[in-house]
């Protein structure tokens, strides 16, 4: 730091020795200094609850046809870390994904065939246990993501993603519809996952489900 005669900071200079990255500010900017140190030290705050999922889904808003820096579905949801030891764990792991249908694709030899220029929808079917007869309706915020691991390069690309609200009534099967993203030509192994976050009921934990499987051929 360069200090003025009156002991105020005229200029701040910071250097990360290993990467040689450096930055300079006029005066003293505590927020920028903290941000620089956190970034270079690879430190992360630990968001909890829905904030964690918002942080994970935010970057996907701009991931359209371009390669998205995605992780395996299970890792994405594990990092979000919703729920804690004080919640009612009897509701955990009750969600199941029973099917994924790409509306607009053709089926051939166990794979879905899709023209690269063709718009399409992705429908995810969720199965939940039959509720008790006197159980009240439950409303959840859902986070759904489908990604494709391109065979050969192993790159993961965003196929579809969405979030919204879902009211669980006496029905045990529910469908989430997502708008598909344009994909480059290639063969993809699909991965998909859904998280349901209960709204207005603090005693319930989030419900997670993810699956890997199914081929998508974009030609």
MOKA-V238266 format. One line per field, one symbol per residue. phi: phi as a letter, one per 40 degrees, with the letter a starting at -180 (. if undefined). psi: psi as a letter, one per 40 degrees, with the letter a starting at -180 (. if undefined). burial: 1 if it has 24 or more other C-alpha atoms within 12 Angstrom, else 0. Layout:
phi->???
psi->???
burial->???
This chain:
phi->.bbcccgcccabbbbccccgcbabbcgbbccccccccccccfcbcbcbgcdccdcccdcccbcbcccbcbbdddccccccgcgaccccccccfccbccabbcchcbcafgbcbbcccccabbbbbbbbccccdbcccbbbcbbbabbbccchcgccbcbaaaaibbccbccbbbbbbbccbcbccibbccbaabbbbcbgbccbccbbaaabigbbbbb
psi->ihhideeihdihhihhddeehiihihahgdddddddddddefihigiiaddddddddddedegbeihhgiiiddddddddfiiieeigeeeifehihdihhhheiihhfeihhhhdehiiihhhhhhiihiidehiihhihihhhhihhhhcdehhihdiiiiaihhhbeiehihhhihiihiiiihhhihiihhhhhheheeiiihihiihihihhh.
burial->000000000000010000000000000000001000000000000000110111011001001000110111110111111110000000010111111111001000000111000001111111110000000000011111111111000011111111100101000001111111111101111111111111000001111111111111110
